[in-house]
Structures are given as C-alpha cells and as structure tokens.
C-alpha cells in the first residue's frame, strides 16, 4: 500500500486484495 498512485489505485479496487491493476 506504499504506491504513489494510491488515490486512484484504491478507487479502482478498494479491496486491495488483487495487488494488480484489473484488465
């Protein structure tokens, strides 16, 4: 959870379980 785009990242997948950007 130490990513720079943490803001937009959490919006895409708030679960944060994937750890990777969705297709």
PyMOL CGO cylinders between C-alpha atoms (Angstrom):
from pymol import cmd
from pymol.cgo import CYLINDER

trace = [
    CYLINDER, 0.00, 0.00, 0.00, 3.05, 2.13, -0.45, 0.3, 1, 1, 1, 1, 1, 1,
    CYLINDER, 3.05, 2.13, -0.45, 2.28, 3.09, -4.01, 0.3, 1, 1, 1, 1, 1, 1,
    CYLINDER, 2.28, 3.09, -4.01, 2.39, 6.62, -5.41, 0.3, 1, 1, 1, 1, 1, 1,
    CYLINDER, 2.39, 6.62, -5.41, -0.99, 6.49, -7.19, 0.3, 1, 1, 1, 1, 1, 1,
    CYLINDER, -0.99, 6.49, -7.19, -2.59, 5.18, -4.00, 0.3, 1, 1, 1, 1, 1, 1,
    CYLINDER, -2.59, 5.18, -4.00, -5.53, 7.53, -4.50, 0.3, 1, 1, 1, 1, 1, 1,
    CYLINDER, -5.53, 7.53, -4.50, -6.59, 6.32, -7.93, 0.3, 1, 1, 1, 1, 1, 1,
    CYLINDER, -6.59, 6.32, -7.93, -5.44, 2.81, -7.08, 0.3, 1, 1, 1, 1, 1, 1,
    CYLINDER, -5.44, 2.81, -7.08, -7.83, 2.34, -4.19, 0.3, 1, 1, 1, 1, 1, 1,
    CYLINDER, -7.83, 2.34, -4.19, -10.67, 3.69, -6.32, 0.3, 1, 1, 1, 1, 1, 1,
    CYLINDER, -10.67, 3.69, -6.32, -10.14, 1.02, -8.97, 0.3, 1, 1, 1, 1, 1, 1,
    CYLINDER, -10.14, 1.02, -8.97, -10.06, -1.81, -6.44, 0.3, 1, 1, 1, 1, 1, 1,
    CYLINDER, -10.06, -1.81, -6.44, -10.70, -0.78, -2.84, 0.3, 1, 1, 1, 1, 1, 1,
    CYLINDER, -10.70, -0.78, -2.84, -10.33, -4.44, -1.86, 0.3, 1, 1, 1, 1, 1, 1,
    CYLINDER, -10.33, -4.44, -1.86, -6.57, -4.16, -2.44, 0.3, 1, 1, 1, 1, 1, 1,
    CYLINDER, -6.57, -4.16, -2.44, -6.53, -7.97, -2.48, 0.3, 1, 1, 1, 1, 1, 1,
    CYLINDER, -6.53, -7.97, -2.48, -5.57, -8.23, -6.13, 0.3, 1, 1, 1, 1, 1, 1,
    CYLINDER, -5.57, -8.23, -6.13, -2.46, -6.11, -5.86, 0.3, 1, 1, 1, 1, 1, 1,
    CYLINDER, -2.46, -6.11, -5.86, -2.52, -5.71, -9.63, 0.3, 1, 1, 1, 1, 1, 1,
    CYLINDER, -2.52, -5.71, -9.63, -4.41, -3.43, -11.97, 0.3, 1, 1, 1, 1, 1, 1,
    CYLINDER, -4.41, -3.43, -11.97, -7.53, -5.03, -13.50, 0.3, 1, 1, 1, 1, 1, 1,
    CYLINDER, -7.53, -5.03, -13.50, -7.65, -5.73, -17.30, 0.3, 1, 1, 1, 1, 1, 1,
]
cmd.load_cgo(trace, "trace")
